[in-house]
Amino acid sequence: MTQQDAHTPRMGFFTDTSVCIGCKACEVACKEWNAVPTKGMDLLGTSYDNTGGLGADTWRHVAFVEQPVPVPDAAGSAQGADGMRWLMASDVCKHCTHAACLDVCPTGALFRTEYGTVVVQEDVCNGCGYCVPACPYGVIERRESDGRAFKCTLCYDRLGEGLEPACAKACPTDSIQFGELDELRERADLRLANLLDAGESDARLYGRDPDDGVGGDGAFFLLLDEPEVYGLPPDPVVTTRDLPSMWKHAGVAALTVAAGVAASFLGRRS
């Protein structure tokens, strides 16, 4: 199993939603390079977005969020929600520092690469589905056609050839930025500071903090509103964080039961 080594910097994505134009070039590039199946042009009836969310057949998903915005009158007072704005955001697997999907995979199909990313080996996955509920972001999913789990690999095959991931290569506005994670975090901090100085008071970074509930994300975002607006959990936590204590308590309980059975057996013989 490949592990990140000390000589290879951790790689990742910084997605700046403030410059996303919703073109979906990233979705198309991802599908083309990774041979991800398409479900066709489904009309969801709830949005101009026709893919709906991340899944086994959508490894990059551009969300369209339509927001009502109050329009001020000549005196500067709000006159109701007569205006609107679009929020666009290209979502992807977060490649968590503490990845619950890795913790629960019984076959080793999920592994951490030398770049610090998390990848599914299709030929090793047995379709058990344990990884699906383990993901705090609801990213990974089993494919209906064969039951195996699929998600973004951060184009692991391209990284080995010195190429950037297909989605970042195709993005016309550099909304999706690829590089060394430490450098991306510094770049994101500067971008956030500039937006706040420009009056974008709701701007914030999501998944950038190494001290959050998943140890920070390998793919993090600059948002222009609350995470929930984009369909993201506000405070994600690795779902397997309590496993060590749970196993400890289970072990103690098992020993207690065994001791009770032994005592009962010995008592009958005496």
PyRosetta script that sets phi, psi and omega in degrees:
from pyrosetta import init, pose_from_sequence

init()
pose = pose_from_sequence("MTQQDAHTPRMGFFTDTSVCIGCKACEVACKEWNAVPTKGMDLLGTSYDNTGGLGADTWRHVAFVEQPVPVPDAAGSAQGADGMRWLMASDVCKHCTHAACLDVCPTGALFRTEYGTVVVQEDVCNGCGYCVPACPYGVIERRESDGRAFKCTLCYDRLGEGLEPACAKACPTDSIQFGELDELRERADLRLANLLDAGESDARLYGRDPDDGVGGDGAFFLLLDEPEVYGLPPDPVVTTRDLPSMWKHAGVAALTVAAGVAASFLGRRS")
pose.set_psi(1, 129.1)
pose.set_omega(1, -179.4)
pose.set_phi(2, -74.9)
pose.set_psi(2, 139.6)
pose.set_omega(2, 176.4)
pose.set_phi(3, -126.3)
pose.set_psi(3, 152.5)
pose.set_omega(3, 175.5)
pose.set_phi(4, -63.4)
pose.set_psi(4, 132.6)
pose.set_omega(4, 178.7)
pose.set_phi(5, -103.5)
pose.set_psi(5, 163.0)
pose.set_omega(5, -173.3)
pose.set_phi(6, -68.7)
pose.set_psi(6, -17.1)
pose.set_omega(6, -175.7)
pose.set_phi(7, -94.1)
pose.set_psi(7, -9.3)
pose.set_omega(7, 179.8)
pose.set_phi(8, -107.7)
pose.set_psi(8, 119.4)
pose.set_omega(8, -179.8)
pose.set_phi(9, -65.5)
pose.set_psi(9, 148.6)
pose.set_omega(9, 177.0)
pose.set_phi(10, -71.1)
pose.set_psi(10, 131.2)
pose.set_omega(10, -178.0)
pose.set_phi(11, -106.1)
pose.set_psi(11, 156.1)
pose.set_omega(11, -179.6)
pose.set_phi(12, -170.0)
pose.set_psi(12, -169.1)
pose.set_omega(12, 179.7)
pose.set_phi(13, -118.0)
pose.set_psi(13, 140.0)
pose.set_omega(13, 163.1)
pose.set_phi(14, -118.6)
pose.set_psi(14, 115.4)
pose.set_omega(14, -179.2)
pose.set_phi(15, -104.5)
pose.set_psi(15, 113.6)
pose.set_omega(15, 179.8)
pose.set_phi(16, -93.4)
pose.set_psi(16, 98.0)
pose.set_omega(16, -175.7)
pose.set_phi(17, -68.9)
pose.set_psi(17, -15.6)
pose.set_omega(17, -177.7)
pose.set_phi(18, -68.0)
pose.set_psi(18, -18.0)
pose.set_omega(18, 179.7)
pose.set_phi(19, -116.6)
pose.set_psi(19, 9.1)
pose.set_omega(19, 176.3)
pose.set_phi(20, -73.3)
pose.set_psi(20, 132.6)
pose.set_omega(20, -179.5)
pose.set_phi(21, -107.1)
pose.set_psi(21, 4.4)
pose.set_omega(21, 176.0)
pose.set_phi(22, 71.5)
pose.set_psi(22, 23.8)
pose.set_omega(22, -176.0)
pose.set_phi(23, -73.7)
pose.set_psi(23, -19.8)
pose.set_omega(23, -180.0)
pose.set_phi(24, 66.4)
pose.set_psi(24, 18.3)
pose.set_omega(24, 175.3)
pose.set_phi(25, -60.2)
pose.set_psi(25, -33.4)
pose.set_omega(25, 179.7)
pose.set_phi(26, -65.6)
pose.set_psi(26, -40.6)
pose.set_omega(26, 178.7)
pose.set_phi(27, -61.8)
pose.set_psi(27, -45.9)
pose.set_omega(27, -178.0)
pose.set_phi(28, -65.6)
pose.set_psi(28, -45.6)
pose.set_omega(28, -179.3)
pose.set_phi(29, -61.7)
pose.set_psi(29, -40.3)
pose.set_omega(29, 179.0)
pose.set_phi(30, -62.2)
pose.set_psi(30, -47.2)
pose.set_omega(30, -179.5)
pose.set_phi(31, -63.3)
pose.set_psi(31, -41.7)
pose.set_omega(31, -177.3)
pose.set_phi(32, -66.9)
pose.set_psi(32, -47.1)
pose.set_omega(32, -175.6)
pose.set_phi(33, -69.4)
pose.set_psi(33, -41.8)
pose.set_omega(33, -174.7)
pose.set_phi(34, -93.9)
pose.set_psi(34, 4.3)
pose.set_omega(34, -179.5)
pose.set_phi(35, 54.2)
pose.set_psi(35, 44.1)
pose.set_omega(35, 178.7)
pose.set_phi(36, -81.0)
pose.set_psi(36, 128.6)
pose.set_omega(36, -177.8)
pose.set_phi(37, -60.7)
pose.set_psi(37, 153.3)
pose.set_omega(37, 174.7)
pose.set_phi(38, -109.7)
pose.set_psi(38, 145.9)
pose.set_omega(38, 178.7)
pose.set_phi(39, -95.1)
pose.set_psi(39, 5.2)
pose.set_omega(39, -178.8)
pose.set_phi(40, 89.1)
pose.set_psi(40, -174.9)
pose.set_omega(40, -177.2)
pose.set_phi(41, -91.4)
pose.set_psi(41, 71.9)
pose.set_omega(41, 178.4)
pose.set_phi(42, -69.8)
pose.set_psi(42, 137.3)
pose.set_omega(42, 174.8)
pose.set_phi(43, -101.0)
pose.set_psi(43, 109.3)
pose.set_omega(43, -172.7)
pose.set_phi(44, -76.5)
pose.set_psi(44, -25.7)
pose.set_omega(44, -179.9)
pose.set_phi(45, 82.1)
pose.set_psi(45, -2.9)
pose.set_omega(45, -179.1)
pose.set_phi(46, -118.1)
pose.set_psi(46, -9.4)
pose.set_omega(46, -174.6)
pose.set_phi(47, -165.5)
pose.set_psi(47, 160.8)
pose.set_omega(47, 171.9)
pose.set_phi(48, -72.3)
pose.set_psi(48, -13.7)
pose.set_omega(48, 176.1)
pose.set_phi(49, -74.9)
pose.set_psi(49, 126.5)
pose.set_omega(49, -175.7)
pose.set_phi(50, -103.8)
pose.set_psi(50, 4.5)
pose.set_omega(50, 178.8)
pose.set_phi(51, -106.2)
pose.set_psi(51, -25.9)
pose.set_omega(51, 169.4)
pose.set_phi(52, 85.3)
pose.set_psi(52, -43.2)
pose.set_omega(52, -178.0)
pose.set_phi(53, 176.9)
pose.set_psi(53, 175.9)
pose.set_omega(53, 179.1)
pose.set_phi(54, -72.5)
pose.set_psi(54, 152.8)
pose.set_omega(54, 178.2)
pose.set_phi(55, -177.4)
pose.set_psi(55, -169.9)
pose.set_omega(55, -177.8)
pose.set_phi(56, -62.0)
pose.set_psi(56, -28.9)
pose.set_omega(56, -178.7)
pose.set_phi(57, -109.2)
pose.set_psi(57, 9.5)
pose.set_omega(57, 175.7)
pose.set_phi(58, -142.4)
pose.set_psi(58, 98.6)
pose.set_omega(58, -176.9)
pose.set_phi(59, -90.2)
pose.set_psi(59, -21.2)
pose.set_omega(59, 170.0)
pose.set_phi(60, -125.3)
pose.set_psi(60, 132.9)
pose.set_omega(60, -179.1)
pose.set_phi(61, -135.8)
pose.set_psi(61, 124.8)
pose.set_omega(61, 177.6)
pose.set_phi(62, -95.3)
pose.set_psi(62, 113.1)
pose.set_omega(62, 179.1)
pose.set_phi(63, -84.3)
pose.set_psi(63, 140.0)
pose.set_omega(63, 174.0)
pose.set_phi(64, -111.3)
pose.set_psi(64, 117.3)
pose.set_omega(64, 179.6)
pose.set_phi(65, -117.5)
pose.set_psi(65, 116.7)
pose.set_omega(65, 179.7)
pose.set_phi(66, -97.8)
pose.set_psi(66, 120.3)
pose.set_omega(66, -176.5)
pose.set_phi(67, -118.0)
pose.set_psi(67, 132.2)
pose.set_omega(67, 171.4)
pose.set_phi(68, -71.2)
pose.set_psi(68, 140.0)
pose.set_omega(68, -178.5)
pose.set_phi(69, -129.2)
pose.set_psi(69, 127.3)
pose.set_omega(69, 177.5)
pose.set_phi(70, -61.3)
pose.set_psi(70, 138.1)
pose.set_omega(70, 178.4)
pose.set_phi(71, -104.0)
pose.set_psi(71, 119.1)
pose.set_omega(71, -178.0)
pose.set_phi(72, -73.2)
pose.set_psi(72, 151.0)
pose.set_omega(72, 174.7)
pose.set_phi(73, -85.4)
pose.set_psi(73, -171.5)
pose.set_omega(73, -176.5)
pose.set_phi(74, -62.1)
pose.set_psi(74, -27.4)
pose.set_omega(74, -179.3)
pose.set_phi(75, -87.7)
pose.set_psi(75, -3.6)
pose.set_omega(75, 178.6)
pose.set_phi(76, 94.7)
pose.set_psi(76, 3.0)
pose.set_omega(76, 179.7)
pose.set_phi(77, -86.4)
pose.set_psi(77, 145.3)
pose.set_omega(77, 179.7)
pose.set_phi(78, -68.7)
pose.set_psi(78, 138.5)
pose.set_omega(78, -178.3)
pose.set_phi(79, -117.1)
pose.set_psi(79, 30.3)
pose.set_omega(79, -179.7)
pose.set_phi(80, 98.6)
pose.set_psi(80, 174.4)
pose.set_omega(80, -176.7)
pose.set_phi(81, -90.3)
pose.set_psi(81, 67.8)
pose.set_omega(81, -178.6)
pose.set_phi(82, -90.7)
pose.set_psi(82, -17.0)
pose.set_omega(82, 178.3)
pose.set_phi(83, -102.7)
pose.set_psi(83, 177.7)
pose.set_omega(83, 175.9)
pose.set_phi(84, -156.6)
pose.set_psi(84, 158.7)
pose.set_omega(84, 175.5)
pose.set_phi(85, -135.8)
pose.set_psi(85, 155.2)
pose.set_omega(85, 176.7)
pose.set_phi(86, -103.3)
pose.set_psi(86, 134.1)
pose.set_omega(86, 169.1)
pose.set_phi(87, -108.9)
pose.set_psi(87, 124.5)
pose.set_omega(87, 178.9)
pose.set_phi(88, -113.3)
pose.set_psi(88, 140.7)
pose.set_omega(88, 179.2)
pose.set_phi(89, -152.7)
pose.set_psi(89, 125.5)
pose.set_omega(89, 177.6)
pose.set_phi(90, -91.0)
pose.set_psi(90, 108.8)
pose.set_omega(90, -176.2)
pose.set_phi(91, -92.7)
pose.set_psi(91, 158.9)
pose.set_omega(91, -176.7)
pose.set_phi(92, -162.8)
pose.set_psi(92, 168.8)
pose.set_omega(92, 172.4)
pose.set_phi(93, -57.1)
pose.set_psi(93, 140.0)
pose.set_omega(93, -173.7)
pose.set_phi(94, -86.0)
pose.set_psi(94, -10.2)
pose.set_omega(94, -179.9)
pose.set_phi(95, 47.7)
pose.set_psi(95, 58.1)
pose.set_omega(95, -172.2)
pose.set_phi(96, -58.0)
pose.set_psi(96, 149.2)
pose.set_omega(96, 172.8)
pose.set_phi(97, -64.9)
pose.set_psi(97, -46.4)
pose.set_omega(97, 173.6)
pose.set_phi(98, -106.5)
pose.set_psi(98, 95.9)
pose.set_omega(98, -171.8)
pose.set_phi(99, -97.4)
pose.set_psi(99, 111.4)
pose.set_omega(99, -179.2)
pose.set_phi(100, -64.6)
pose.set_psi(100, -32.3)
pose.set_omega(100, -180.0)
pose.set_phi(101, -59.9)
pose.set_psi(101, -36.5)
pose.set_omega(101, 176.2)
pose.set_phi(102, -65.9)
pose.set_psi(102, -40.7)
pose.set_omega(102, -176.1)
pose.set_phi(103, -62.3)
pose.set_psi(103, -36.1)
pose.set_omega(103, -171.9)
pose.set_phi(104, -97.9)
pose.set_psi(104, -9.3)
pose.set_omega(104, -177.0)
pose.set_phi(105, -69.4)
pose.set_psi(105, 119.2)
pose.set_omega(105, -175.2)
pose.set_phi(106, -83.7)
pose.set_psi(106, -12.2)
pose.set_omega(106, -173.9)
pose.set_phi(107, -109.3)
pose.set_psi(107, -8.4)
pose.set_omega(107, -174.4)
pose.set_phi(108, 79.7)
pose.set_psi(108, 13.2)
pose.set_omega(108, 178.5)
pose.set_phi(109, -63.1)
pose.set_psi(109, -35.3)
pose.set_omega(109, 175.6)
pose.set_phi(110, -91.8)
pose.set_psi(110, 129.7)
pose.set_omega(110, 179.5)
pose.set_phi(111, -144.8)
pose.set_psi(111, 159.6)
pose.set_omega(111, 177.6)
pose.set_phi(112, -97.5)
pose.set_psi(112, 128.0)
pose.set_omega(112, -176.5)
pose.set_phi(113, -82.2)
pose.set_psi(113, 175.0)
pose.set_omega(113, 177.5)
pose.set_phi(114, -65.9)
pose.set_psi(114, -14.0)
pose.set_omega(114, 178.3)
pose.set_phi(115, -93.0)
pose.set_psi(115, 1.5)
pose.set_omega(115, -179.3)
pose.set_phi(116, 83.8)
pose.set_psi(116, 6.0)
pose.set_omega(116, 179.6)
pose.set_phi(117, -90.8)
pose.set_psi(117, 165.8)
pose.set_omega(117, -178.3)
pose.set_phi(118, -114.6)
pose.set_psi(118, 126.0)
pose.set_omega(118, -172.7)
pose.set_phi(119, -129.5)
pose.set_psi(119, 146.3)
pose.set_omega(119, 173.9)
pose.set_phi(120, -98.9)
pose.set_psi(120, 128.2)
pose.set_omega(120, 172.0)
pose.set_phi(121, -88.4)
pose.set_psi(121, 108.5)
pose.set_omega(121, -173.7)
pose.set_phi(122, -59.6)
pose.set_psi(122, -36.0)
pose.set_omega(122, -175.2)
pose.set_phi(123, -79.4)
pose.set_psi(123, -7.5)
pose.set_omega(123, 179.2)
pose.set_phi(124, -105.4)
pose.set_psi(124, -23.5)
pose.set_omega(124, -178.4)
pose.set_phi(125, -63.3)
pose.set_psi(125, 130.7)
pose.set_omega(125, 179.1)
pose.set_phi(126, -101.5)
pose.set_psi(126, 4.1)
pose.set_omega(126, 176.6)
pose.set_phi(127, 75.5)
pose.set_psi(127, 20.6)
pose.set_omega(127, -177.9)
pose.set_phi(128, -65.2)
pose.set_psi(128, -30.5)
pose.set_omega(128, 176.5)
pose.set_phi(129, 82.5)
pose.set_psi(129, 6.4)
pose.set_omega(129, -179.4)
pose.set_phi(130, -60.5)
pose.set_psi(130, -32.1)
pose.set_omega(130, -177.0)
pose.set_phi(131, -69.0)
pose.set_psi(131, -25.2)
pose.set_omega(131, -173.8)
pose.set_phi(132, -63.2)
pose.set_psi(132, -56.2)
pose.set_omega(132, 178.5)
pose.set_phi(133, -73.1)
pose.set_psi(133, -17.4)
pose.set_omega(133, -178.7)
pose.set_phi(134, -71.8)
pose.set_psi(134, -28.1)
pose.set_omega(134, -176.6)
pose.set_phi(135, -71.8)
pose.set_psi(135, 121.1)
pose.set_omega(135, -178.8)
pose.set_phi(136, -71.2)
pose.set_psi(136, -11.8)
pose.set_omega(136, -178.5)
pose.set_phi(137, -104.1)
pose.set_psi(137, -5.1)
pose.set_omega(137, -178.4)
pose.set_phi(138, 66.6)
pose.set_psi(138, 34.8)
pose.set_omega(138, -174.4)
pose.set_phi(139, -85.6)
pose.set_psi(139, -52.0)
pose.set_omega(139, -171.4)
pose.set_phi(140, -79.4)
pose.set_psi(140, 146.0)
pose.set_omega(140, -174.5)
pose.set_phi(141, -151.1)
pose.set_psi(141, 152.4)
pose.set_omega(141, 175.9)
pose.set_phi(142, -88.0)
pose.set_psi(142, 140.2)
pose.set_omega(142, -179.8)
pose.set_phi(143, -81.5)
pose.set_psi(143, 133.2)
pose.set_omega(143, -175.2)
pose.set_phi(144, -61.5)
pose.set_psi(144, -32.9)
pose.set_omega(144, -173.9)
pose.set_phi(145, -67.7)
pose.set_psi(145, -35.2)
pose.set_omega(145, -177.9)
pose.set_phi(146, -136.8)
pose.set_psi(146, -2.3)
pose.set_omega(146, 174.7)
pose.set_phi(147, 83.4)
pose.set_psi(147, -5.0)
pose.set_omega(147, -180.0)
pose.set_phi(148, -81.1)
pose.set_psi(148, 157.0)
pose.set_omega(148, -178.2)
pose.set_phi(149, -88.3)
pose.set_psi(149, 144.4)
pose.set_omega(149, -179.9)
pose.set_phi(150, -141.7)
pose.set_psi(150, 150.6)
pose.set_omega(150, 174.2)
pose.set_phi(151, -167.6)
pose.set_psi(151, 178.8)
pose.set_omega(151, 177.4)
pose.set_phi(152, -57.2)
pose.set_psi(152, 137.1)
pose.set_omega(152, 175.3)
pose.set_phi(153, -105.2)
pose.set_psi(153, 4.3)
pose.set_omega(153, -170.6)
pose.set_phi(154, 53.6)
pose.set_psi(154, 35.4)
pose.set_omega(154, 179.5)
pose.set_phi(155, 47.7)
pose.set_psi(155, 57.1)
pose.set_omega(155, -178.4)
pose.set_phi(156, -53.1)
pose.set_psi(156, -38.3)
pose.set_omega(156, 179.9)
pose.set_phi(157, -66.6)
pose.set_psi(157, -35.1)
pose.set_omega(157, 179.1)
pose.set_phi(158, -72.1)
pose.set_psi(158, -37.9)
pose.set_omega(158, -179.6)
pose.set_phi(159, -60.7)
pose.set_psi(159, -37.3)
pose.set_omega(159, 179.4)
pose.set_phi(160, -64.5)
pose.set_psi(160, -20.6)
pose.set_omega(160, 178.5)
pose.set_phi(161, -101.6)
pose.set_psi(161, 9.7)
pose.set_omega(161, 178.5)
pose.set_phi(162, 77.6)
pose.set_psi(162, 19.5)
pose.set_omega(162, -178.7)
pose.set_phi(163, -104.9)
pose.set_psi(163, 151.5)
pose.set_omega(163, 174.8)
pose.set_phi(164, -80.8)
pose.set_psi(164, 157.1)
pose.set_omega(164, 179.6)
pose.set_phi(165, -56.5)
pose.set_psi(165, 151.5)
pose.set_omega(165, -173.9)
pose.set_phi(166, -60.3)
pose.set_psi(166, -38.0)
pose.set_omega(166, -177.4)
pose.set_phi(167, -65.8)
pose.set_psi(167, -43.7)
pose.set_omega(167, 179.7)
pose.set_phi(168, -66.7)
pose.set_psi(168, -36.8)
pose.set_omega(168, 178.9)
pose.set_phi(169, -63.5)
pose.set_psi(169, -35.5)
pose.set_omega(169, -175.3)
pose.set_phi(170, -86.0)
pose.set_psi(170, -17.6)
pose.set_omega(170, -174.9)
pose.set_phi(171, -65.8)
pose.set_psi(171, 119.4)
pose.set_omega(171, -174.6)
pose.set_phi(172, -79.4)
pose.set_psi(172, -14.0)
pose.set_omega(172, -176.6)
pose.set_phi(173, -112.6)
pose.set_psi(173, 3.1)
pose.set_omega(173, -174.3)
pose.set_phi(174, 60.7)
pose.set_psi(174, 29.3)
pose.set_omega(174, 172.4)
pose.set_phi(175, -63.7)
pose.set_psi(175, -39.1)
pose.set_omega(175, 176.8)
pose.set_phi(176, -96.9)
pose.set_psi(176, 113.6)
pose.set_omega(176, -179.4)
pose.set_phi(177, -114.1)
pose.set_psi(177, 132.5)
pose.set_omega(177, -178.1)
pose.set_phi(178, -114.3)
pose.set_psi(178, 142.9)
pose.set_omega(178, 176.9)
pose.set_phi(179, 168.5)
pose.set_psi(179, -164.4)
pose.set_omega(179, 177.1)
pose.set_phi(180, -68.8)
pose.set_psi(180, 134.4)
pose.set_omega(180, -171.0)
pose.set_phi(181, -60.7)
pose.set_psi(181, -42.6)
pose.set_omega(181, -179.8)
pose.set_phi(182, -61.2)
pose.set_psi(182, -40.5)
pose.set_omega(182, 179.3)
pose.set_phi(183, -68.0)
pose.set_psi(183, -39.7)
pose.set_omega(183, 178.6)
pose.set_phi(184, -63.0)
pose.set_psi(184, -38.1)
pose.set_omega(184, 179.2)
pose.set_phi(185, -64.2)
pose.set_psi(185, -41.2)
pose.set_omega(185, 177.2)
pose.set_phi(186, -64.1)
pose.set_psi(186, -41.8)
pose.set_omega(186, 179.1)
pose.set_phi(187, -63.5)
pose.set_psi(187, -40.0)
pose.set_omega(187, -179.9)
pose.set_phi(188, -66.9)
pose.set_psi(188, -40.0)
pose.set_omega(188, 178.2)
pose.set_phi(189, -59.5)
pose.set_psi(189, -42.7)
pose.set_omega(189, -179.6)
pose.set_phi(190, -67.5)
pose.set_psi(190, -42.0)
pose.set_omega(190, 179.5)
pose.set_phi(191, -63.2)
pose.set_psi(191, -42.3)
pose.set_omega(191, 178.8)
pose.set_phi(192, -62.2)
pose.set_psi(192, -44.6)
pose.set_omega(192, -180.0)
pose.set_phi(193, -59.7)
pose.set_psi(193, -40.4)
pose.set_omega(193, 179.7)
pose.set_phi(194, -65.9)
pose.set_psi(194, -40.1)
pose.set_omega(194, 179.9)
pose.set_phi(195, -68.3)
pose.set_psi(195, -40.5)
pose.set_omega(195, 178.0)
pose.set_phi(196, -64.4)
pose.set_psi(196, -39.6)
pose.set_omega(196, 177.1)
pose.set_phi(197, -64.6)
pose.set_psi(197, -29.5)
pose.set_omega(197, -179.3)
pose.set_phi(198, -83.6)
pose.set_psi(198, 1.1)
pose.set_omega(198, 175.9)
pose.set_phi(199, 98.9)
pose.set_psi(199, 5.5)
pose.set_omega(199, 179.0)
pose.set_phi(200, -85.4)
pose.set_psi(200, 76.9)
pose.set_omega(200, -169.9)
pose.set_phi(201, -68.3)
pose.set_psi(201, -19.9)
pose.set_omega(201, -178.8)
pose.set_phi(202, -89.5)
pose.set_psi(202, -1.7)
pose.set_omega(202, -179.6)
pose.set_phi(203, -65.6)
pose.set_psi(203, 142.8)
pose.set_omega(203, 179.9)
pose.set_phi(204, -159.1)
pose.set_psi(204, 159.3)
pose.set_omega(204, 174.8)
pose.set_phi(205, -97.6)
pose.set_psi(205, 141.2)
pose.set_omega(205, -178.4)
pose.set_phi(206, -126.5)
pose.set_psi(206, 123.1)
pose.set_omega(206, 179.6)
pose.set_phi(207, 85.7)
pose.set_psi(207, 4.6)
pose.set_omega(207, -177.4)
pose.set_phi(208, -83.3)
pose.set_psi(208, -25.8)
pose.set_omega(208, -171.2)
pose.set_phi(209, -79.7)
pose.set_psi(209, 117.2)
pose.set_omega(209, 178.1)
pose.set_phi(210, -66.3)
pose.set_psi(210, -10.5)
pose.set_omega(210, -179.6)
pose.set_phi(211, -100.4)
pose.set_psi(211, 11.8)
pose.set_omega(211, -179.9)
pose.set_phi(212, -81.0)
pose.set_psi(212, -172.7)
pose.set_omega(212, -172.3)
pose.set_phi(213, -68.8)
pose.set_psi(213, -11.8)
pose.set_omega(213, 177.2)
pose.set_phi(214, -118.9)
pose.set_psi(214, 10.5)
pose.set_omega(214, -179.6)
pose.set_phi(215, 76.6)
pose.set_psi(215, 18.4)
pose.set_omega(215, -176.7)
pose.set_phi(216, 88.7)
pose.set_psi(216, 150.8)
pose.set_omega(216, -178.2)
pose.set_phi(217, -103.6)
pose.set_psi(217, 146.2)
pose.set_omega(217, 172.8)
pose.set_phi(218, -77.2)
pose.set_psi(218, -14.2)
pose.set_omega(218, 173.3)
pose.set_phi(219, -128.9)
pose.set_psi(219, 109.6)
pose.set_omega(219, -175.8)
pose.set_phi(220, -125.8)
pose.set_psi(220, 172.3)
pose.set_omega(220, -165.3)
pose.set_phi(221, -137.1)
pose.set_psi(221, 151.6)
pose.set_omega(221, 164.3)
pose.set_phi(222, -103.8)
pose.set_psi(222, 118.8)
pose.set_omega(222, -177.7)
pose.set_phi(223, -109.4)
pose.set_psi(223, 158.4)
pose.set_omega(223, 178.4)
pose.set_phi(224, -109.4)
pose.set_psi(224, 10.5)
pose.set_omega(224, 178.3)
pose.set_phi(225, -161.7)
pose.set_psi(225, -175.9)
pose.set_omega(225, 179.4)
pose.set_phi(226, -60.0)
pose.set_psi(226, 147.4)
pose.set_omega(226, 179.6)
pose.set_phi(227, -55.7)
pose.set_psi(227, -37.0)
pose.set_omega(227, -178.3)
pose.set_phi(228, -59.6)
pose.set_psi(228, -30.1)
pose.set_omega(228, 179.2)
pose.set_phi(229, -60.9)
pose.set_psi(229, -32.5)
pose.set_omega(229, -179.2)
pose.set_phi(230, -94.0)
pose.set_psi(230, 4.8)
pose.set_omega(230, -178.2)
pose.set_phi(231, 79.7)
pose.set_psi(231, 22.3)
pose.set_omega(231, -179.5)
pose.set_phi(232, -105.6)
pose.set_psi(232, 143.3)
pose.set_omega(232, 177.9)
pose.set_phi(233, -66.7)
pose.set_psi(233, 137.5)
pose.set_omega(233, -175.3)
pose.set_phi(234, -68.9)
pose.set_psi(234, -31.5)
pose.set_omega(234, -176.3)
pose.set_phi(235, -141.7)
pose.set_psi(235, 71.3)
pose.set_omega(235, -176.4)
pose.set_phi(236, -64.4)
pose.set_psi(236, 142.9)
pose.set_omega(236, 179.4)
pose.set_phi(237, -134.0)
pose.set_psi(237, 137.6)
pose.set_omega(237, 177.5)
pose.set_phi(238, -59.0)
pose.set_psi(238, 125.1)
pose.set_omega(238, -170.9)
pose.set_phi(239, -72.5)
pose.set_psi(239, -11.6)
pose.set_omega(239, -178.5)
pose.set_phi(240, -103.7)
pose.set_psi(240, 15.2)
pose.set_omega(240, -174.8)
pose.set_phi(241, -62.6)
pose.set_psi(241, -28.4)
pose.set_omega(241, -176.5)
pose.set_phi(242, -95.0)
pose.set_psi(242, 3.6)
pose.set_omega(242, -177.0)
pose.set_phi(243, -58.6)
pose.set_psi(243, -45.7)
pose.set_omega(243, -179.4)
pose.set_phi(244, -56.9)
pose.set_psi(244, -46.3)
pose.set_omega(244, -179.7)
pose.set_phi(245, -69.0)
pose.set_psi(245, -33.2)
pose.set_omega(245, 178.5)
pose.set_phi(246, -64.8)
pose.set_psi(246, -44.1)
pose.set_omega(246, 178.6)
pose.set_phi(247, -65.0)
pose.set_psi(247, -36.9)
pose.set_omega(247, 179.1)
pose.set_phi(248, -62.8)
pose.set_psi(248, -47.6)
pose.set_omega(248, 179.5)
pose.set_phi(249, -64.8)
pose.set_psi(249, -37.8)
pose.set_omega(249, 179.3)
pose.set_phi(250, -65.6)
pose.set_psi(250, -39.2)
pose.set_omega(250, 178.5)
pose.set_phi(251, -64.2)
pose.set_psi(251, -43.5)
pose.set_omega(251, 178.1)
pose.set_phi(252, -61.9)
pose.set_psi(252, -42.7)
pose.set_omega(252, 179.5)
pose.set_phi(253, -63.5)
pose.set_psi(253, -40.4)
pose.set_omega(253, -179.6)
pose.set_phi(254, -64.7)
pose.set_psi(254, -42.1)
pose.set_omega(254, 178.6)
pose.set_phi(255, -64.4)
pose.set_psi(255, -38.9)
pose.set_omega(255, 178.7)
pose.set_phi(256, -62.6)
pose.set_psi(256, -44.5)
pose.set_omega(256, 178.9)
pose.set_phi(257, -63.8)
pose.set_psi(257, -43.2)
pose.set_omega(257, -179.4)
pose.set_phi(258, -62.9)
pose.set_psi(258, -41.3)
pose.set_omega(258, 178.9)
pose.set_phi(259, -63.6)
pose.set_psi(259, -40.3)
pose.set_omega(259, 178.9)
pose.set_phi(260, -64.3)
pose.set_psi(260, -41.1)
pose.set_omega(260, 178.8)
pose.set_phi(261, -64.9)
pose.set_psi(261, -43.6)
pose.set_omega(261, -180.0)
pose.set_phi(262, -62.9)
pose.set_psi(262, -43.1)
pose.set_omega(262, -180.0)
pose.set_phi(263, -62.8)
pose.set_psi(263, -39.9)
pose.set_omega(263, 179.4)
pose.set_phi(264, -64.9)
pose.set_psi(264, -41.4)
pose.set_omega(264, -179.2)
pose.set_phi(265, -64.7)
pose.set_psi(265, -45.2)
pose.set_omega(265, -179.7)
pose.set_phi(266, -65.7)
pose.set_psi(266, -35.6)
pose.set_omega(266, 179.4)
pose.set_phi(267, -64.6)
pose.set_psi(267, -34.5)
pose.set_omega(267, -180.0)
pose.set_phi(268, -71.0)
pose.set_psi(268, -32.4)
pose.set_omega(268, -176.4)
pose.set_phi(269, -77.7)
pose.set_psi(269, -23.8)
pose.set_omega(269, -175.5)
pose.set_phi(270, -84.4)
pose.dump_pdb("model.pdb")
